[in-house]
Amino acid sequence: MEWENQTILLEFFLKGLYGYPRLEIFFFVLIFIMYMVILLGNGTLILISILDSHLHTPMYFFLGNLSFLDICYTTTSIPLALVNFLSERKTISFAGCALQMFLGLAMGTTECVLLGMMAFDWYVAICNPLRYPVIMSKDSYVPMAASSWILGLFNSAVQTALVVQLPFCRSNIINHFSCEILAVMKLACADISSNEFIMLMATTLFTLMPLLLIVISYSLIISSILKISTSEGRNKAFSTCSSHLTVVIIFYGTILFMYMKSKSKETLKSGDLDTTDKLISMFYGVMTPMMNLLIYSLRNKDVKGAVKHLFNKRLFGK
């Protein structure tokens, strides 16, 4: 790990688990398996949501977007991390690092907004079922999903542009598995307080606002569920609701911990906290897409029925 005090940086060194070869092999196997599950599972969901006409509804349109988003998000960082686990020279070019920062932050922001849209969709379906076809028409849910992507790309473009303009003259050793934007900012030999303030504002806008929409939506949903007369119906609804809330809590909790905690000078120099950040970021980057797949898709009877129908149709011609 040389390359200290360079004037012009051409590449970054991704520290990751440097110095722990056995841990690198363990994480390579674990993350590779999880990444394959994410690709195959979400790819299957996207395919059946297109091929099965019964799934041409706002809910599955949003789920298809979420699946594509999770594939994109994991692909921005996981393949390079897997290569680096088995490589001695764990480097990435400056341009490649900027691209990875942009895509990672764009996908994360988009998912924040999209989960808020999905919560609103479910609220309308549960609390206003008779008006659902009118409120959640194609003219409504397509622009809702599109706006999630536009906001994510816009926020990431601004944040990434501000970071790449910083002077990097101290070190090119990123104490992370990927070019996570906070880890890169810490290498700048300039005051980054303005960058942190803008990031805090963006996190408040694109994370807390969707989270507020989710809280309001689920509060109204739970209130509506409590009015269900049968205990079986209430239990079923609460089971689905708690599963969705689990995803939301893990996803938003990780983001809020990473991007809204105090960033004092002591914090920035703390190696222990860097290790914590890395592990949390990995958990956030791999486990959340896995949980999205398990909770929103594999526990869904319509999805399982569509997979079975598609399998029988292709295999047996039924």
C-alpha positions in Angstrom: 0.0 0.0 0.0 2.2 2.8 -1.3 1.1 5.7 -3.4 1.1 8.4 -0.7 1.2 12.1 -1.4 0.5 11.9 -5.1 -0.3 15.2 -6.9 -2.5 13.7 -9.6 -4.4 10.5 -8.8 -4.9 8.1 -11.7 -6.3 5.2 -9.6 -7.4 4.3 -6.1 -6.5 1.3 -4.0 -9.5 -0.4 -2.4 -8.4 -1.6 1.0 -11.4 -3.8 1.8 -10.1 -6.7 3.9 -6.5 -6.3 2.9 -4.3 -8.4 5.1 -7.0 -11.0 5.9 -6.7 -13.6 3.1 -8.9 -16.2 4.8 -11.7 -13.7 5.4 -11.4 -12.6 1.8 -12.0 -16.1 0.6 -14.9 -16.6 3.0 -16.6 -13.4 1.9 -15.9 -14.2 -1.8 -17.8 -17.4 -1.6 -20.6 -16.0 0.6 -21.1 -12.8 -1.5 -20.8 -14.7 -4.8 -23.6 -17.1 -3.8 -25.8 -14.2 -2.6 -25.1 -12.2 -5.8 -26.1 -15.2 -8.0 -29.4 -15.5 -6.0 -30.1 -11.8 -6.5 -29.5 -12.0 -10.2 -31.5 -15.1 -10.8 -34.3 -14.3 -8.5 -34.8 -10.7 -9.6 -34.3 -11.6 -13.2 -37.0 -14.3 -12.9 -39.4 -11.8 -11.3 -38.9 -9.2 -14.0 -39.4 -11.9 -16.7 -42.7 -13.2 -15.2 -44.0 -9.7 -14.6 -43.6 -9.1 -18.3 -44.9 -12.4 -19.6 -47.8 -13.0 -17.2 -50.7 -10.7 -18.0 -52.2 -11.2 -14.5 -49.2 -9.3 -13.1 -49.7 -6.3 -15.3 -50.8 -4.2 -12.3 -49.2 -1.1 -10.5 -48.0 -3.3 -7.6 -46.0 -5.6 -9.9 -44.9 -2.8 -12.1 -43.2 -1.3 -9.0 -41.8 -4.7 -8.0 -40.3 -5.1 -11.4 -38.7 -1.7 -11.1 -37.4 -2.7 -7.6 -36.0 -5.9 -9.0 -34.2 -4.2 -11.8 -32.9 -1.6 -9.4 -31.5 -4.2 -7.0 -29.7 -5.9 -10.0 -28.2 -2.6 -11.0 -27.3 -1.6 -7.5 -25.4 -4.8 -6.7 -23.8 -5.0 -10.1 -22.2 -1.5 -9.5 -20.0 -2.8 -6.7 -20.2 -6.6 -6.2 -18.3 -7.9 -9.3 -15.3 -5.6 -8.6 -15.4 -6.5 -4.9 -15.3 -10.2 -5.9 -12.4 -9.7 -8.2 -10.5 -7.7 -5.6 -11.1 -10.5 -3.0 -8.9 -12.8 -5.1 -6.5 -10.1 -6.5 -3.3 -8.7 -4.9 -3.6 -5.4 -6.7 -7.0 -4.1 -5.6 -7.2 -1.0 -7.8 -9.8 1.0 -9.7 -9.2 4.0 -12.1 -10.3 7.5 -11.1 -12.9 7.5 -13.8 -14.1 4.0 -12.8 -14.4 5.2 -9.2 -16.4 8.2 -10.2 -18.7 6.0 -12.3 -19.2 3.6 -9.4 -19.9 6.4 -7.0 -22.5 7.8 -9.4 -24.3 4.5 -10.1 -24.3 3.4 -6.4 -25.7 6.6 -5.1 -28.2 6.9 -7.9 -29.6 3.4 -7.3 -29.7 4.0 -3.5 -31.6 7.2 -3.8 -34.0 5.8 -6.4 -34.8 2.9 -4.1 -35.6 5.3 -1.2 -38.1 7.2 -3.4 -39.5 4.0 -5.0 -40.2 2.4 -1.6 -42.2 5.5 -0.7 -44.2 5.2 -4.0 -44.8 1.5 -3.2 -46.1 2.3 0.3 -48.6 4.8 -1.2 -49.7 2.2 -3.8 -50.4 -0.3 -1.1 -52.2 2.3 1.1 -54.6 3.1 -1.8 -55.1 -0.7 -2.5 -56.0 -1.4 1.2 -57.8 1.8 2.3 -59.4 2.9 -1.0 -60.0 -0.3 -3.0 -63.0 1.0 -5.0 -61.0 4.1 -6.2 -57.8 2.2 -6.7 -58.2 1.7 -10.5 -58.8 5.4 -10.9 -56.1 6.7 -8.5 -53.4 4.2 -9.6 -54.0 4.3 -13.3 -51.2 3.8 -15.8 -51.1 7.6 -16.2 -50.2 7.7 -12.5 -48.0 4.8 -11.6 -45.7 5.1 -14.7 -44.7 8.7 -14.0 -44.4 7.8 -10.3 -41.8 5.2 -11.0 -40.1 7.4 -13.6 -39.8 10.3 -11.2 -38.0 7.9 -8.7 -35.3 7.2 -11.3 -35.0 10.8 -12.4 -34.6 12.1 -8.8 -32.1 9.3 -8.0 -30.0 10.2 -11.1 -30.2 13.9 -10.5 -29.1 13.7 -6.8 -26.2 11.3 -7.7 -25.0 13.5 -10.5 -24.9 16.6 -8.3 -23.2 14.7 -5.4 -20.6 12.9 -7.6 -19.8 16.1 -9.5 -19.0 17.9 -6.2 -16.8 15.1 -5.0 -14.7 14.6 -8.2 -13.8 18.3 -8.2 -12.1 17.9 -4.8 -8.3 17.8 -4.7 -6.9 14.4 -3.7 -3.3 14.8 -2.7 -3.0 12.9 0.6 -3.6 9.3 -0.3 -5.4 7.1 -2.8 -6.1 4.3 -0.4 -9.9 3.9 0.0 -10.7 2.1 3.3 -13.6 0.3 1.7 -14.7 -2.5 -0.6 -15.9 -0.1 -3.3 -15.9 3.6 -4.2 -18.5 4.5 -1.6 -18.9 8.3 -1.7 -18.2 9.0 2.0 -15.1 6.9 1.9 -13.8 8.8 -1.1 -14.6 12.2 0.4 -12.4 11.4 3.4 -9.4 11.3 1.1 -9.7 14.9 -0.1 -7.1 17.4 1.1 -9.6 20.2 1.4 -12.5 21.2 3.6 -15.4 18.9 2.9 -17.9 20.5 5.3 -19.9 22.0 2.4 -20.0 18.6 0.7 -21.3 17.0 3.9 -23.9 19.7 4.4 -25.2 19.3 0.9 -25.3 15.5 1.4 -27.1 15.9 4.6 -29.7 18.1 2.9 -30.1 15.6 0.0 -30.4 12.7 2.5 -33.1 14.6 4.4 -35.0 15.3 1.2 -34.6 12.0 -0.6 -34.6 9.7 2.4 -36.7 11.3 5.2 -39.4 12.6 3.0 -40.1 9.1 1.4 -39.8 7.6 4.9 -42.4 10.1 6.2 -44.7 9.0 3.4 -44.1 5.4 4.3 -44.9 6.0 8.0 -48.1 7.8 7.2 -49.2 5.2 4.6 -48.5 2.2 7.0 -50.2 4.0 9.9 -53.3 4.4 7.8 -53.0 0.8 6.6 -52.6 -0.6 10.1 -55.6 1.5 11.2 -57.6 -0.1 8.3 -56.4 -3.6 9.2 -57.6 -3.2 12.8 -61.1 -2.7 11.4 -61.1 -6.2 9.7 -63.7 -8.3 11.4 -62.0 -11.7 11.1 -58.9 -12.6 13.0 -57.6 -14.6 10.1 -57.8 -11.6 7.8 -56.1 -9.4 10.4 -53.3 -11.8 10.9 -52.7 -12.2 7.2 -52.6 -8.5 6.7 -50.4 -7.9 9.7 -48.0 -10.6 8.5 -47.6 -8.9 5.1 -47.3 -5.5 6.7 -44.6 -6.5 9.2 -42.6 -8.1 6.4 -42.7 -4.9 4.4 -41.8 -2.8 7.4 -38.8 -5.1 8.1 -37.3 -4.2 4.7 -38.0 -0.6 5.2 -36.5 -0.5 8.7 -33.3 -2.2 7.6 -32.9 -0.2 4.4 -33.6 3.2 5.8 -31.9 2.5 9.2 -28.7 1.7 7.4 -28.8 4.8 5.2 -29.6 7.1 8.1 -26.7 5.6 10.1 -24.3 6.0 7.2 -25.2 9.4 5.9 -26.7 11.4 8.8 -24.3 10.6 11.7 -21.8 13.2 13.0 -18.7 13.6 10.9 -16.2 15.2 13.3 -12.5 15.2 12.6 -12.0 12.5 15.2 -14.7 10.4 13.5 -13.0 10.8 10.1 -9.7 9.5 11.5 -11.2 6.6 13.4 -10.1 3.3 11.9 -12.5 1.4 14.0 -15.5 3.3 12.7 -14.2 2.9 9.1 -14.3 -0.9 9.6 -17.9 -0.6 11.0 -18.9 1.5 8.0 -17.5 -1.0 5.6 -19.3 -3.9 7.1 -22.6 -2.0 7.4 -22.2 -0.9 3.8 -21.7 -4.5 2.6 -24.7 -5.6 4.7 -26.8 -2.8 3.2 -25.6 -3.5 -0.4 -26.2 -7.3 -0.4 -28.7 -8.1 2.3 -31.3 -5.5 1.3 -31.7 -6.8 -2.2 -31.9 -10.4 -0.8 -34.6 -9.4 1.6 -36.5 -7.5 -1.1 -36.5 -10.7 -3.2 -37.5 -12.9 -0.3 -40.2 -10.7 1.2 -41.8 -9.0 -1.8 -41.5 -11.9 -4.2 -41.0 -15.4 -2.9 -43.6 -15.0 -0.2 -46.1 -13.7 -2.7 -48.7 -16.2 -3.8 -49.3 -14.5 -7.2 -45.6 -14.6 -8.0 -45.2 -18.2 -7.0 -48.4 -19.1 -9.0 -47.0 -17.2 -12.1 -43.7 -19.0 -11.9 -45.4 -22.4 -11.7 -47.7 -21.5 -14.6 -44.8 -20.3 -16.7 -42.7 -23.4 -15.9 -45.6 -25.8 -16.8 -46.3 -23.9 -20.0 -42.7 -23.9 -21.2 -42.0 -27.5 -20.0 -45.2 -29.3 -20.6 -47.0 -27.0 -23.0 -50.0 -26.6 -20.6 
